[in-house]
Amino acid sequence: MQAMRQIRLQEPFRAVFYVPFYAALARNAYKEQGVSVELVSGTQPSLAKDSVLEGRAHLAWGGPMRILLAHDADPASPLRNFGAAILGDPFFLVGREPRPDFRLTDLATLTLGTVSEVPTPWWTLQDDIRRAGLDPDSVRRITDRSMGENAAAVAEGRLDVAQLFEPFVSQMEAEGTGHAWHAAASRGPTSYTTFYSSAQNIAEYAPEFRAMIRGLAATQRWLMAAAPEEIAATVAGFFPGMDPALLARCIARYRALGIWTADPHFPPEPFERLQSAMRSGGAISRKPGYARCVDDAIVVAALAES
């Protein structure tokens, strides 16, 4: 049997909702399947696909939206998604005071600070707003501030509501400076994070990628059963300086919302929800389609070898 080759795995940027990927690395889940994986740290999510296409990494994890953008621009794009880990939206709408009766249509009279770091949170939220019966273009938005700046503005009463992810939400709740009004995950399955690579790499490194899929699957089973505190302790090395209790609260919230998948299959429904949101928001001019963007066959093959 041919020895497994080392795989370079590109991280898009550091985020709590990527816990499944960090846990797989921390627990040596890939190594247990016979493949050595080197993490290539990242800070700019838009550059992860370039790392793959230019050969600096064999594969990356990140948003299927990047593959949709690539296929919209070039129908012959070689990029493919496989191995799903996050099929729920990890973002929230957070206001200064509790608002248990909040509805998306309430945004008609509020000023909203949306995420500037990455585009997917607004693309999916604008689609939710549209489906709720409000024109998203009518919402007053602050679009050029970071999540940290928007969180501070909410805390200080200078902004009505901000679109944030963890740990901002749990930290604001603990400090009494903000409350979660709406969890975007409540819309249901939406493709947010998977592995992706080129079709050529998927074919060339099939044994290694299948081993990684099995490692991810083992990690997903553990994530569904482990205590949040145990998960937090396992991935703590990826979040130096973060309070372990805060990290555990974030993990507990995300798991309760079901943003993490129980297995690495990537079904059509969450892909279609993202694709439709991007189309309604004008991010793509057409729908490239699940069959062109997703390779679930390698997942089926990998799990058959378990």
C-alpha positions, 0 to 999 in steps of 0.5 A: 500500500502506498504511504500517505503523503502529507497534506497542507490544509489552508485555514481561511481565518480564525473563528470559533464556529470552525471548532470542528476543524480545530478539534480534528487537528487537536485530537490527531484525528487525521493522523489516526487515519494515517495521514499527516496534515500541516495547517497553513494559518490564514487571516484573509478568507478570500485568499484561501482559494488562491492558496489551493489554486496556486499550489500552496495548499492541497485543500482548504476549508471555507465557505461554499460561497467562494466556489459559487462565485468561482463557478459563476465567473467561470463555468469551467472552474475546477473548484469543488466542495466536499466534507461538510462541517458547518451547515448552519449560519453562525451569526446573530443579531444583537441589541443593547436590551432584551427583545424577545418579540423581535421580528426581522421586519422590525429592522424597518425602523432600526439601524443595523451594523452588518458584517464587513469582514466577509460577505456571506452573513449579509447575503443570507440575512438579506434573503431572510429579510426579503422572505419576511416581507421587507425590502432589504434595500430599505434597511438602514445599514452601517457597512464599513465597520468591523464586528468589534466596532459594531459590538462596541457601538451597540454596547454604548447605545450608538447603534440599534443592532449588530450582526455578530458571531461568537464570542462577541455574543456570549461576551456581551451577554456576560457583560450585560452590554448586549442580548441576542435578538435573532439567530440566523441558524433558525432559518434552517440548513445553509451551507457555511463551511466545507473542505474544498479543493480542485477536481485535479487535487481531489483525484490525485490525493483521493486516498489522503482526502478520504482519510481526512474525511474519516478523521472529520467524521470521527471528530463530528461524532465526538463533538455531538457527545462531548461536554462543551467544557471538554471541547473547549479544553481540546481546542483552547490552543487555537484561541490563546487568551480566550477565557475557557468558560467563555469558549465553552459557552460559545460552543454550547450555544453553537451546538444547541443551534445545530450549526455543526453537522453530525457527519461530513455529507454535503446534501443539496438542501443547504447548498440550494439555500445559500445559492438562492440567497446569493442569487437574490442578493445579486452576488451571482448572476446565475445558479451554477448548481449543486452537481457542478460545485459539490463532490459528495462521492468522495465522502461516500467512498471515504465512509464506506472504507470506515 
